[in-house]
């Protein structure tokens, strides 16, 4: 184990300041500082608020992670950071911090892809990813089907949302139902006491002429909102639990159906589900049911590793080190639209450690 790379990962793509430390595929620390409460009154994430929160939380969260892992910063073999996609200002805070620590420590810097990190985190739960693996990533910003043949260099997009992401739809329906923010956990909770067949909400992009692997939740969101408005206009009580259950079923039905279809079409025997919505209990249950019926092995990390966290970034960084991928240059910058086809941002040289000194400047 001591020979495996020890990597610290920094994640600041949205409202979570995540710092993780891994040794190979072993998780040593997963420290998170969330600013979700600061965004709740706005009903969604405010980029400027998130950026300020990252600035305030960065150093304390890194120090907490190092203490939790029981390691010194000097012992690290590399620093990994989310370079994109995400909120530009939030990403810049993480990238700047990672560059400062890497420079001071004389360690290689790895700018990695947020989506690829969500896939790679499963290695901390279930061991090395099979190659290839189909990944269904579902969160507030993304709903994507990705085929990974090599998590460090070969991730191919199969399909994505053409409008609202699944997590975004959960947030919007929770707002219409006056359930608060974020919407995913609360809708999941209410849905457990509701009837998923009570209301026949539409399944977007499931017709014979529709894109096989793309997603659309805007129409579903509108249909649910109008159904609720009609009930209220008629002076009738809205059956919140049944609405939550029926809406949730419409979302997870489409997600799992398309993911299993992609696996079958591509001859892939492993499906990994990640992203914040992967914590949804019904998504996990239906995915397991459909994967078993199709002979597909399902891999889903524990809920804490599904949401944004530094551990996933560290996991991908450790894989970069283990496979001798080139480190990023010092001019690494944040890219809010970094494509998933770029799992990391390589530098022009294999040894980017500063020329001034390779000694440890960090105390």
N, C-alpha and C positions, 0 to 999 in steps of 0.2 A: 504493500500500500504506500510506503514512503517514497517509492519510485514514481508513483503516479503524479501528474501535474497538480499543483496547488494553485488555484485561481480564484481571484475575487471578481465578482460581477456586479455591475451597477445598472439599474433599470429605472429610467425616468421618462418613459414615453407618454405617460398620462398623469394621473393624480397620485400614484403610489411611488414613494421613494424606496426602492428595494435594493438591498445589498446582500448578496449571497456569497458563501465561500464553499468550494467543493475540492475534494481531492479525488481526481479521476471521476468515478461515478458515485462517490460517497458524499452526501450532504453533511457539511460540518456546521453551517450557520445559515439562517435565513431571517434577516432582520428587515422589518418593514415599518415605514412611517407613512401613515395614510392622511390625506387631506380631504377625505370624502365628506366629512362633516362641514367643512368650509364651503363646499359646493352645493350641499343639500338644499339650502335656501334658494338657490338659483335653478334648481331642478335639472342640473347637468354640470359638467365640468367647465370651469372658466379657465382658459389657458393662462392668463396672467396670474391668477391666484395659485394655480398649480406650480408655475415657475418659481414664485416667491417661496412657496412651501418647500420645494426641493432645495433651494438655497439654504434655508434655515435647518433642514433636517439632514443634509448630506454628511457632514463631518460626524455628528453624534451617531448616525446610523452605521457608518463605516466602523467607528470605534466599538460600537455595540456588537457588530458582527465579528470583528477580530477577537473580542473578549469571549463571545459565545463559542467560537471555533477553537479557542485556546491556542492561537498561533500569533506570531509577530508579522507585521507587514513586511519585514525584511525576508521572511521565509517564502513569500509568494513567488510563483514562477511566471505570473502574468496578471494583467488587469484587463478585464473584458467589459465592454459597455455597449448598451443599445445605441446604435447610430441612426436607426430609423426602422420602420416608419413610426410616426407619432406626432405629437404636438411639437412644433419647431422650437419654441422657447424652452419647453420642458426638456427636450432632448439635449439642447445646448448646455444646460446645467450639468447633466450627467457626463456628457462628453468632455467638458472643460475640467470637471473634477477628476475624471479618469486619466486625462492627459497629465494633470498636475501630479497625481500620485505616481503614475508610471514614470514620469521624468525624475521625480525626487528619489524614487526607489531604484532607478536604473533597470526597470523591468519592461518587457515587451507589452505593447498596447494592442488590443484586438477590438475593432469596431464591428459589432455583429448585428444581425437582422432580428428584429423583435419577433417576427412570425416563426423564423427558423428556431429561435430560442424556445418558443412555446412547444415545438415538436421535441427538441432535444431534452427538455426537462424530464421527459418520461424515463430517460436513462437512469435518473436518480431513484426512480420507483421500481422499475422492472428490468434494469440492466440494458445492455447495448441494444440499440434499435436494429431490428431486422432490415435488411436492404434487399428489395425496396419496402417501404412502409407508406400506406395512404394515411394522410392526416386531415382530419376535419377540425378546423379552428373556428371557434365561435365565441365572439366577445361583443363588447359595446361598439367596437370600431371595425370588426372584421367578421365575415362569414366566408370561409375559404375552404376549398378542397385542394390539397397539395400532394404531389407524389414525390417522395424523397428517396432517391437512390444512394445519396451520400449527403448527410446532413451538413457537411462542411463545404460542399461545392456543387451539388446537383439537386436542386429543389425545383420541381416543375409545377406551375399552376394548372389545375384541371378546371376549376370553376370558382366563381366568387359572387358576392351579392352585387346586384345591379342598382340597388337603392339602399334602403335601410339594412343595417346589420341586425342579426337576431337580438343581440343584447340591447341595441338601440330601441328595437320594437318593444322589448320587455319594459324598458324605462318609460316609454311613451304611454303604454297601456296602463302601467302602474300610476302614472300621473293622472290619466283620465279617470281612474278608479279612486283617486285620492289616497293612494297607498304609500306615497312617499318615494324617496330616491335613496339608493339605487333600486330599480324595480325587480331585477332578477330574483334575489332571495325572497322577497315578500310575495311575489306571485307564485313562486314554487311552494311556499308555505300555505297560502290560501288554496292553491290548486289541489293539495292533498286531501282537502275536505270537500272538493267539488266533483261534479260529474263531467268527465272529458267529452262525453257524447251529448251533453245537454243542448249545445248550440253548434250548428254545422257551419263553422267559419271556413273561408276558402283556403286552398292550398296553392300558393303561387308557383308559377312556372312548372307545372306538372302535366301539362298537356302534351300530346304526341308530337307537336311541332315546336315545343319549347326547348331551350338549351338544356341538355341533359344534366349538366352539373352546376349550372348557375342558380342563384337564389334571389328571391324577391319577397320582401316582407312589408313593403309599403302598402300594397293593396290589402293585406290582412289587417294591418294596423288601422287603416281607414274603415274597413268593414266592422271591426270591433268597436271603434269609436262611434260610428253611426248607430250601431245596435244599442249601445249604451245611451246615446243621446235620445233615441226614439223611446226607450223605456222611460227616461226621465221626463220627456215632453208629455208622455201619456199619464204622468203622475204615478207610475208604477215603481215598485222597489227593484233596484238592480241586484240580481243574484250574484254578488261579487265572487263567491267561491266557484260557481259554475262557469262564469265568464273567464275567470283565471284559468280554470282547468281546461276549458274548451280552446282558449287561445293558446295555451302552452302546448296542448296536444297538436294543434295545427302546425306550430313551429317545429317541434321535435319529430313529427311525422315526416315532414319534408326533409329535414336535415339528415335523418337516419336513412331514409329511403334512397336519397341521392348518394350518400356515402357508400352504402352497400352496393349500389349499382356500379359506382366507379371502381370499386374493388373487383367486382365480377368482370367488368369489361376489360380491365387491365391485367387480370390474373394475379392480383395482389392478395396475399393471405393474411395480412395484418393491417388492422385499422387502429389508428391512434386518435383520440379526441382530446383537444386542449383548448385553452382560452377560458375566460371567466364563466361563460355559459355552460362549460363542461362540468361545472359543479352542480348543475340542475339534476335533481334526483330522477325525474321522469326521462330526461334525455339519456341518462346512464342506463336506466332499466330497459327502455325500448331499444337502445343500441345493442345491449347485451342479448336481448331476445332475438333480434334480427340477425345479428352476427352469428349466433349459435345455429340458427336455421340455415344460414348460408355457408357454414363451415369456415368462418373468418375468425381469427383470433383478435379479440378486442383488448386494447391497452388504454387505460384512462388513469392519469395520476390522481393522487388524493386531492380533494378540493383546494387545499391551501396552495398547492403547486400549479393549479389551473389558472388562478388569477395572476395578474402581473406581479413578478417578484424577481429579486436579484439572483436567486438560485438558478433560474433557467438561463440567465445570461452567463453565469459562471460555468454552467454545464456545457454550453456551446463553446465558451472560451477554452475550457479544459480539453475539449475534443479537438479544437484548433491546434493547441499545443501538442497533444498526443500524436496528431497526424502531420506535424511539422508544417502547418500552413503558415504562410508569410504573415508577419505582424503588420499592423497598419502604420502609416507614416504619421509624423507629428502634425501634418496639416489636415488630419482627419477632421471632418466636420459633420454636423447633423444633417440628415436628409429625411425630411418629413414624408417623402414618398419613395423611400428606398424599396426597390422591387424585391420580392421574395426570391427571385432567381439569383440574387446576390446574398448568400448566407452571411458573408462577412466582407469587409472592405479591406482588401490586401494592400500592402505598401509596394513600393517599387523595388525595395531591397529586402533581403531576408534578415538583415541585422540593422534594425532601425534605432537601437539604443543610442542615446546622444553621445556625441563625440567628446564633449567636455570631460565627462567622467563616467565610468561604469560602476563607481562605488556608490554605496547606499547614502543618499543625502537625507533620508527620512529618519527622524528621531522620535 
